[in-house]
Amino acid sequence: MPFDWDHIGKPISTADAIAATPNFYQKFRVTNGYRSQLLKEAVVGLFFYGEPAFGNVKLEVWSDNNGVPGRKLAESDSFNQLECNVDPFVYRILGFTFPLIALKQNTYYYLTVKPSAYTGDANSHIAWRQAFPNPAMPAGLTLTLEYGIKFPYDVVFTSSDL
């Protein structure tokens, strides 16, 4: 039985990859009802559209500075191009491990995808999958491209109590 899958991803531009402070990120926090956490891993969905050139790809966690990323707190391990881009036009779910990062309850943080030695264009790039459709909150969603590009980026965290 064939399956139809729709994905929306935000392409990472070359400028995004080399920016000193991220301008392409997912804002997150440990919410009320949970204690502060130790971040161990983040799993993200990435598209490798065409055959983008890059050295490796990793994730970074940044502190909050009045609603924008402030300073880099930690970076994950990385995957090289051969580990990610085995075929042109591939979607990969990758688990990035962090040194244990203490995340305080009710404090905002920023997660960004950071490829090195990267050149992306319309025909060949890395894109971060957006949570579309969002199976955790299906009620009331408008499932169109216009709304989909506003959805958060796809990420799942593994953590433990601090």
Secondary structure, DSSP 8 states (H G I E B T S, - for coil): -------EEEE--HHHHH-SS-SS-EEEEB-TTS--EEEEEEEEEEEEES--B-SEEEEEEEEESSSSEEEEEEEEEEEEHHHH-SSSSEEEEEEEEEEEEEE-BT-EEEEEEEESS-B-BTTBEEEEEE--S-TTS-TT---SHHHHTTS-B-EEEEEEE-
